[in-house]
Amino acid sequence: MYPLNELWVANVLRMDVNPRSSGIDLSDKRKDVEVKFTRQREGECIHKSWRVLGHELEFAKSGRPSFWALGFYFLNEEIKNIHVKTQLALEKKVVMREVFVLPWKWMYQYPTYHHVGQTRKSKWDHWLIFCKYKDFPRTTSTYSVKGGKVNLTWGVPTILFDNIDGVKI
């Protein structure tokens, strides 16, 4: 789902996707945005949080203002029942998305955790941050866009997001 969610945000914010596998996810001449999504189920209370890798905090070095786009997506069926061969077919399973744009510095309130481990097939050693929806700053602007909503939060200059492909609600 990652590339589909990233592309959706790029389209509604009218930004370019970074073609490289490293670095910030989206950019334009005025700003950079790192995208994270988590799946939600309609009507269920699920812990709303995102995992951020420690090195991603270093992505804000372009000299342009940087932001986090943290979002939710809803599917029309359970993941175990989805058997598709193309990204387009997978995209058709998405019912709705909602993304919140937050200031880059907002993430610094969370501690980093050193996560080390291994299985028979893989090994890992990295730093993680778990940020939480309950800590989001208040929403200052909401836009209805194709396939969902975009929310700008306190501390995000609306002038930098004046080209959102949607209607302010």
Secondary structure, DSSP 8 states (H G I E B T S, - for coil): -HHHHHHHHHHHHT-EE--SSSS-SEE-SS-EEEEEEEEE-TT-----EEEEEGGGGGG--SSS-EEEEEEEEEESS-GGG---SSHHHHHTTEEEEEEEEEEGGGGGGS--EEEEEE-SS-EEEEEEEEEEGGG---EEEEEEETTEEEEEETTS-GGGGTT-SEEE-
